[in-house]
């Protein structure tokens, strides 16, 4: 009997030791935790169950260290020894699924998660079953299915978040990764920063370091220096807690941040050299460590970035051979194609350079399967910036019109190639948006989307749209000859191309092409301060400063026009000329219609020439009617829509309390022109929550998908909503783009504040042309000529 008691005491002591080892590891002392577990495992007379539990703890500790091979062995033993304990076995399967995820063995991860979930549900352990569901969502993200990933995570998010702040924060890290993969980087980074701070409050160094690691991964795409700083912090934390593998992964991110030199940054500037590059020996040491730990993809990414950095700087470097196969992670495949392109360019094989870059972009196109939602399409630019930059640089070098046009369209169609199937009317979505309107009205100036209920509704709205918006077609990239065949004698295209160092414009007419290199430094100087001058001009209309402000704006516009337009205007622009402008992100916000060299020109700003051609060829609606909406608190809104309405035989008027979101949606479905004069707000971090202020709150970007038949022409006489959020490459998302994505042929809007007097008179005059069936770009240009008003309103899309 005493022997049995001693055995029981030994088993109890071993169990306690295993638990203590795990707790110590979570608190940051993985070394001590591991020693305690090994000592316990070496005790004599342990039962198979206790042995298996200790093996599971050692597997978890090996996973904490990032020792994937060791973790796999320990967890395999644990699972085999826990056949009689299905819940404990499920715990080990959950941990083994994490190993499989990090090794890229996604089918193995799903198999373990499904078995774990079934075991949890059979035992009534529902919260752990939900965690298994959440982790399956994460696996779907790793497989590239972002929509399904977020939907799966959202299905259990509320129940998991209710468990504790700690649980909520840990799960938020996974969700932030999905948002980052979807291109919603600002939201993802804000979330990760919040998690990092929460983990610091909870004294959870491992979780804090993990959040910092993922934050650095996100920053690497657009702020490499900050990525290196954050990754360095994460590496130090991982080293302090003995997490060798994770420390190596964070160190690799730090080095990759330092190796971003010569890359085009988010601001449009080339990332400069800051100090000395990491030495080949330092890089190879981390590469070797990563490979020894099983992180081959991260080792390859670091090695490629190291070679790329030196190639971009024109240094001689050994060119390693990398194979791209079906199992190659997309990030690695894109880096390999970029490396091949840059290597070929360095050897003077410029055709090969473009071929390699194009092959990478084709691979990215083939990988896209996330539906037709506008949110998701910015992901492509984020991943393709290196390929686009080298492709455009080589196209510029060629000065060949066919090549320049092809690469201009490749860049622009990254985010505009999807032709969406609009979601069906959704009463639940409408109800959620109505509640969001109330929440926004209660906190109009604050960060209203950070409130828990607002975040919940925001996520639900996005989930529904991502799931319901399908893909009807992939927009075909038109060739130069196709574009020329579409042009009339008085119509031209102006396609601007930018590679970080050069800015050129390819001008295309029906019979010829012309290429002009622009003075990039002069363009940057002219654009600096333009927005401030425009906004000052709109707000200072009277008094002694008005003339000074107007004169400063005129001088600024002349400088911008001289740098951007004058070099080519005299060759193509004359009486009755029409110009479609395709501009890169650094020119977002240029008020083209105000530039002196374009006065009197019927102009439209296009996302891509391919989209413009498709828009021109799409049938126009037969209805000849307009709807006019005057929002609250706009000084001359009622007068503006009243004057504009006189041009139409058939028109719907919505003013004061009648100007509600539901009535606007209903009216918009029945007309071919919709004109809204209302205050607008541009949400830089979340453009789908940009909107127009109506009687019952904001008409959001998501509301537009509830309009059954979107009008052909939408006029937004509102402050700010014509603005765009430039993300990566050619990407710009704003209310104009939301309407165009939903099916409008063109949108008339301004990228900056417009004086009420100018908007009232100019747009009322424009409607005389619209009502007569004149193309919107021509109607706006004619109205400007007749009234003498030069305002920043411009047409986007198929304006002629």
N, C-alpha and C positions, 0 to 999 in steps of 0.2 A: 504493500500500500504506500509505504514511504517512497519507494522507487517511482511509483506512478505519480505521486505528488511532485517529486523532483522533476520528472519529465514534463508534467504540466507547467511547472514553474519555468523550466527551460524554454518551452514553447511560448509562454507568455512573455518572457524576457526577450525572445527573438522577435515577437510581434511588435513589442514596444520599441525595440531597437530599430526595426524597419521603419516604423512611423516616425521616430525621432530623426533618423537619417533623411527621410523625405522632407520633414519640416526644416531641418538645418539647411538642406539644399535650397529650398524655396526662400529661406532668409538670406541666402548668399554664400553659405559655406558648403560647397558641393564636395570638396575634398574630405572634410570631416564626416559629412553624411555618408559618403561612399565607404569610408573606413569602418564606420559603425555597422553598416549593412553587411559588409564582407565578414567582419568578426562574428556577427550573428549567424551568418550562413555557415560558418565553419564550426558552429556548435554541434556536438554529437547528439544523435537521437531525435532530430527534428522530423516531424511528419512531412509527407509529400506536399500537403497543402501549404504548410508554413514555408517550406523550401521554395515552393512555386511563388508564393507572395514576395519573398525576399528577392527572388530572381526578377520578378516584375519591378520591384523598387530599384534594383540595380540597372534594369533596362531603362527606366525612367530617368535615372541619374546620368546614364550614358547619353540619353537623348538631350538632357540639359547641357551636357558638355559639347554636344554636336558630334559625338562619336557614333555614327550611324551603324557601322558594322557591328560594334559591340552591343548597341541597343537592340538590334535585330536578333542577335543570338540570345541575349538574356530574355527578351520578351517572348521569343519562340518557345523557350523552355518553360516560361511561366504559363503560357496558354496551354501547353500540353499537360502541365501538372494541375490545372484547375478545372478539369472536366466536370468534377462534382460540384463546383461552385460557379454557376453560370454568370452571376453578377460580377464576381471578382474576375472571372475570365473575360467578361465584356470590358472591364476596366483596362485589362492588358491589351485587348484588341484595339481599344481607342488609342492607346499609346503607340501600338505598332502601326496604326494607320498614319500617325504623324510621321513616323520614320519613312513609310512608303511615299508619302507626299513629298518629303524633302529629297528623296531619291528619284522622284519622277515616276514611280510605279503606281499610277493612278488607279488602275483596275484592282490592284491588291488593296489599296486604301479603301476603295468602295466596298470590297468584299468584307473586310473587317468591320467597317462602319455599319453595314447592313446587319451582320450577325450580332454586333453589339446592341444595336437598336432593338432588334427582336428579343434579345435576352432581357434587356431593361424593361420593355413593355410587358413581357410575360411575368416579370417579378413586380410589376407596378411601380417601377422606379422611373417615373415619367420625366422628371427634369433631366436626368442623364440621357434618356431617349431623345429629348429635344436637342441636347448638345450634339448627339450623333447626327441628327438632321442638319443642324447648323454646319457641322464639319463636312457633310456631304455637299453642302452648298459651296464650301471653300474648294473642294476637289473640282467642282464644276468650273469654278473660276480658273483653276490651274489648267483645266482642259480647254480653256478659251471660250466657254459659254457664259458670258457675263450676265446676260439677262436671267437665265435659269439660276445662276449662282445667287444673285441678289434676291430673286423671288423665294428661293429655298430658305435663305437666311431670314428673310422678312417673315416667313411663315411661323417662326418660333421666336422671333426677336423679343416681343413684348414679354412673353413668359420668362425667358432667360434673364432679361434685364431686371425683372421684378425680384429676382433672387437676391441680388446685392449690388452695390456700386462696383465692387471688384469684378463680379461676373460680367456686368454690363460693359465695363472697360475692356476686359480681355476679349469679349466677343466683338467689340467695336473695332479692334485692331484688324480682325479678319474682314469685317465689313468695309473698312477703309481701304483695304487692298482691292476689293472689288470695285469700289468707286474710282480708285486710281486707274485701274485697268479700263474702266469705262470712259476715262478722260475727264472725270470730275475731280481734277487734282486739287483745286483749292479747297473744296469741301473735305476731301480725304486728308489733306495735310492739317487742316484745322482740327479735325477729329483726332488724328494721331498726336498732335501737340496736347490736346486736352487729356487724352489717355495717359500720356507721359507724366503730366502734372498730377493726375489722380493716383498713379502708381507711386509717385514720390511721396504723396501724403500717406499712403498705406504702407510705406516702407517695404515695397516690393521691387527690389533692384532688377530682378530678372525680367519682370514684365515691363518695367520702365525702359530697360535697355532694348527689349524687343520692339516697343513702340518707336523708339528712336531709330532703330535699324530700318524699320519700314518707312519712317519719315525720310530718312536719308535716301532710300531707294526712289522715293517719289521726287525729291528735290533734284536728284541726279539728272533728270530730264530737262530742267529749266533753270536751276540755280546750283551749278556744280560746286562752287566754293562753299556755299552753305551746306550742301550735301556732305562735303568732306569734313566740315566742322562737326555736324551732328553725328556722322558715322564714327568720328574719333571718340566722341563722348560715349557712344554705345560700346565701342571696342573696349574702352577702359572699364566700363561697368562689367562687361562679360568676363574680362580677365580677372577682375576682383572676386567674382563669385566662382571662378574656376571653370567657366563655360568655354572650353578651348575652341570648339567648332564654331560657335556663334561669334566669338572674338575674331576668328580668322575671316568669317564672312563680313563682319563689320569693317575689318581692316581692308578687305578688298574693295568695299564701297568707298572708303576714304581715299585709297589710291586711285580709283576710277574718277572720283571727283577732281583730283589733282591732274588727271590725264585728259580732262575735257578741253584743253587748250586748242585753239584753232577751230572749235565747233561754233556753229551759229547758235547764239543764245535766244531766249524767249523775247528779249527786247529788240532783237534784230542786229545786235552787235556781236562781233566775233569774240569769243572768250579769250582774253589775253593770257600770256604766260605770267604766272605769279610765283617768282622764285624758281628754283631748279626742279625739273621733273624727277619723279622717283627713279632711282637707278635700276637698270635691268636686273641686278642681283637682288634688290629688295623685292621687285615684282615677282621674279621667279621663285623666291623663297616662299611668298604667300601662295603662289600658284601651286607649288609642290605640296604645301600644307593642305590646301583645299582639296587637291586630288586624293591625298592620303586619307582624308576624312570622308570622302565620297561625294564632295560637292564639285563634280566635274564641270557642270554648266557654268558655275560661277568662276571657276578657274579659267575656263575658255574665254568668258566675257572679259576678265581682267587682262589676260594676255593679248586679246585682240585690241582692247582699248589702249594698251601700252604701245602696240605697233602703230595703231591709227594715229595716236598723238604725235609720234615721231615722223610719220609720213606726212601729216598735215603741216608740220614744221619744216618739211623738206630735208629731213635728216636721213642718212643712209642707215638702213636697218635690215636685219635678216627677216625674210618674209616666210613665216611658217605656213604650212599647208593645212587647211581645214576642210573637212568634207561636210557637205550639207545633205542629209538624208531625210527620210520621212519622219524619223524620230527626233530630229534636231529641234530643240526649243526655238520658238519663233524669234526671240530676242537674239539668240546666237546666230541664227541663219541670216537675219538682217544685218548684223554686224559683219559677218563674213562677206556678204555681198558688197557692203560699203568698203570694206578693206580691199577687196579685189578691185573695185572701181577706182579707189584712190591709188592703189599700186599701179594699175594700168595707166592712169593719168600721169603719174610720176615718170613712167617710162615713155611717155609720149604717145601711147596707144589710146587715143581719145575716143575712137569708136568703141573699143572694148570697154572703156570706162563707162560710157553711157549704157552699153549693153548690160554690164553687171548691175548698174544702178537700177535699170528698168526691170531686170529679173527679180531683184529684191522687192520692188514695188508690186510686181505681178504676184509674188508670193504673199505679200500682205493683203492684196485684193482677194486672193483665193481663200485666205484665212478668215475673212470677215463673214460672220454669220449671226450677228447680234440684233437683227431686226432693223426696222426703218426709223426708229426714234432719232430725233435730231441730236439729243444728248450724246448718243453713243458714237456718232460719226467723227467726233474730234479725236478719238483714240488713235485713228490712223495717222494723223499728222504728228502726234506725240512720238509715235514709233518710227516714223519715216523721215524725220528732219534731216538726218545725215545723208540718206540716199537722195532726197530731193535737192539738198544743197550741192552735192557733187554733180548730180545730173544737170542742174541748172547752170552751174559753173562751166561744165563742159559744153553745154549748149551755147552759152554766151561766147565761149572761146571760138566756137565754130563759125559764128555769125551767119549760119545757114538758116534761112527763114523756115524751112520745113522742120528743122530740128528745134529751133526756138519755139515755134508754135506747139510742137508736140510736147515739149517739156513744160511749157506754160500750162497746158491743159492737164498734164499728169499731176502737177502740183495742185491745181485748183479742184480737180475732181476727186482728190483724196477724201474730201468732206462733202462732196456734192454728187457722188455717183449713184446714191440710193434714190430710187423713185418709190416713195412710201405708199403702202396701202393704209389709208386713214382708218383709225379705230371706229367701231360703231358707237352710236350715242350711248352714254353710260350714266344712268341716273345716280349711281353711287359716287362716281367721279364728280359729278355736278354738286352733290351734297357736300363732299369734302372740300371742294373749292369755295363753296359758299361759307363754310365755317372758317376757312383760311382768310377769307375777306374780312370777316368779323375780327379775327385775331390781329390782322394787319391794321385795321382801323383803330383798334384799341392801343396800338403802339406804333403810330405812323413813322416816327423818327428813329425808333430804336432798332436793335437787332432782333426783330420779331421772330425770325425763323429759328432762333436758338431755344425758344421756349419748348418744353417737352411735347406739348400737344401739337404745336405747329410743326415740329420735326416729324412727329408721327404721321400727320396728314400729308406733309411734303413727300415723305418716303412712299406713302401709299399711292399718291398721285403719280409719282415717277414710276413705281412698280407697274401700275395699271397701263401707263402709256408705253413703257418698254415692252410689256407683254403683248399689248393689243395692236401696236403699230407694226405691220408686216412690210415685206418688200415685194413690190409688184414687178420691179425690173431694175437692172443695173444700167445706168445711163452710159450710152456708148460715147467714147471719146471721138469727136469729129476730127478729121484731118484738115489740113490747111485748105486744100482744094474744095472740100465740102463747105467750109466757112465762106470762102470767096464766092462760091456759087449762090450762097444765101444773100449776099450783099447786093443792094441796088447801087446805081451809079453815084448817088450822093451819100452812101453809107460807108463807114469805116470802123475798124476795130483798133483799139490801142491796148496792146497787151504788155504790161510791165513785168519784168523779170528781175529778181534780186537774189544774190547768192551770199550776201554778207559783206562783200567787198565792191561789187559792181551793181549798178542799176541801169538797165537799158529798157527801151520801149520798141516793140515790134509793131509797126503800123501796117494794117492790112486793108487794102481796097479790093474792089472786084477784079482789078486787072494787075495789081502790083503789090509788092511788099517793100517796106523801108525800115531800116534799123538805125536807131540813134542811141549812142551812149550818153547818159546823163551824168552831170557832175554830182556825185553822191554827197560830197561834203557840202555843196551849195544847197542841195535839197534838205539835208539835215538842219542846216542853219536856218533856212526859210521856214521849216515846219516848227522849229523850236519857238514856242510862245503863240502859235497860231490859235490854238483853242482858247487861250486866255483872251486874246484880242477879239475873237468872235463873240465870246460871252460878255465881255465888257461892252462891245458895240450894241448888243441886244438890250443891255440893261441901262446904259447911259444914253438916253435919247434927247434929253433937254439940258439946258444950263450951259455954263461956260466951258465945261469939259467935253461936251458932245462933239464939237468939231475936231478937237484934238484926238479923241478916241476914233472917230471915223477916218481921219487922215492916217492914223497909225495902222488901222485895219487895211485901208487901201494900199498902203506901202507894203504891208505884209503880203497881201494877196498878189501884188505885182511881183514880189520876189519869188513866191511859190510858183506862180505861172511862168516866170522867166526860167526857173530851174526845171520844172516838170513838163511844160507844154510848148513853150516858145521854140525849142529846137526842131520840133516837127510840125507845128501847127500850120506854118505857111505852105507846106507841101500838100495838105489835104483839106484844110478847113476853109470854107467859103460860104456863100449864101445858101441856106437850105441844107447845110451839112448835118448829118446825124452821126454820132460817135458812141460806140459801146466801149466802156472802159473796164478792163480786167486788171485789178491792182492787187499787189501783195499786202500782207499785214502791216508793214511799216507805213503804208499810205492810207490805212484805215482812218476815216474821219476827215479826209481832205474834202472840202466843199467844192467839188469840181465845177458846179454851175456858176460859182462866184469868181472863178479865175478869169482875168481879163481876156486872155487868148481864146477862151471858150464862150465868151458872151454871144448870145444869139444862137448857139449851137444846141440842137436837140440831143440830149445826152442821157445815157442810161448806164448805171453801174451794174456789172454782171458778176456773179460768182464764178462762172466759167462760160466760155464761148459755147461749149457743148450744151449747157443748160439753156443759154439764150436761144440757140437754134431750136431746141426742143420746145421752148416756150412759144416762139414765133409760129411754129408749125402746129401747135395744139389748137383745137377748135375753140373759138370764143363763144361765150354764152349768148343765147338769142335774146335774153331779157334786156330791155333798154330802160333801166330804172336805177335810181340811186337812193341810198339811205344816208341821212345826216344825223349825227349825234353830237350834242353839246354837253360836255361834262360840267360838274360843279366848279365854282370858284375860278373860272377862266374869264377874264374881263370882257373880251369881245367874242366869246364862243358863239353865243346866240346870234349875234350880228353876222359872224362869219358864215355859219351854216345857212342863215336866212338869205344872205346874198347869193350864196352858191346854189341854193335850192331853186332860185328863179330860172336857172338855165335849163331845168328839167321839166318835162311834161308830167312824168311820174316820179314821185319821190315820197319817202317816208321820213318824218321828222320826229326825233326823240330828244326832248329837252327836260330839264329840271328832274322831277321825280320819275318821269317816264324813261329816263336814260339809265336803265338797269342792265346788268349783264345778260339776263335772260332775254329781255326784249331786243337788245343789240344783236345777240346771237340769232334770234328769230328773224329780225330784219335783214341781217347779213346774208341769210340763206336765200333770200328772195330777190336780190338785186345784183347788178354786175359792177356797181361802184359803191364803195362804203367810205364815208368821210367821217372821221372822229376828231373833234376838237376838244381836247381834254388834257389835264395835267398828266404827265407820264413820269415814270421812274425807271431807271436802268439798273438792274441788279447785276453788278459786275461778276459776283461770285456764282450767281445762279440765274442765267439769262432767261430761263423759262418762267422765272418769277418777276421778270420785267413786266410792266403793265401800264394800263390806262385807268385813271381814276374816274369811276362812274358814280351814279347816285347811291348804289348799294355797295360800293367798294371797288376793288381793283379787278379789271379784266386781265387775267394772267395769260401767259403764253399757253399754258395747258388748256385754258378755256377755248382757244381757237380750234382745238381738235373736236370740240363739241358742236361746232358749226357744221350743219349738214352739207351745205354747198357753199364753199368759200367764194367770195366775189372775185372777178377777174382783176379789178383794180382796187387797191386799198390806199386811202390817203390818211396819214397820221399827222395831224396838226397838233403836235404835242412836244413838250420839252423832253429831250433826252432819249426818247425811245428809238430814234433812228441810230443811236450809238451801237457799237459792236464791242464785244469783248474779244480782243485778239488773243488767241491761245497759242497755237504752234503753226509754223509754216503759213499757209494761206487761210487758216481758220479764223472766222469771225462769226460770232453768234449774237444776235440781238433780235428785237421784235420784228425788224424787217425780214430777217432770215426765217423766223418762225412762220410768218404769213406765207412766204414763198414756199417753204417746205410743206405747208398745209395745202398748197395748190393754187395760190394767187398767181396771176401772170406777172404782176408788177406791184410795187409798193412805192408810194411817194412819201418821203420822210426826210427829216433833217438830222444830222449827226450832233448838232449843238442846239442851244437855246435860240429861239427865234422871237423877235419882237412881235407882240400881238398885232400891232398895226400892219406890219409887213405880211404876216400870215393871213390876216383877214382879207386884205385887198388882193394879194397875189393869188391865193388859192381860189377865191371867188371868181377871178378872171380866168383861171385855168379851167374851171368847170364849163365855161362856154365852149371850149374846144372838146372836152370830154363828152358833153351831151351831143355834140355834132358828129361824134365818132372819130375824132382826130386822135392819133396815138398819144398816150400820156406824155412822153418826152417832148413831143412837138407842142402839145397843148401848154406845157409848163414853160417852154422857151418862148412861145408866142405871148403868153401872159406876162412874162418878165419884160419883153420888148414893149408891150402896150402900156404897162403900168410904170415902167422905169424902175421897178423894184428888183434889186439883186439880193437874193436871200439864199441861205444854205439848203433849201429844199432841193432834193434830187430824186430821180427815179431809179429804182433798183429792179432788176429782172428784165423781162421782155417789154421794155418801154416803147419800142418801135419795131 
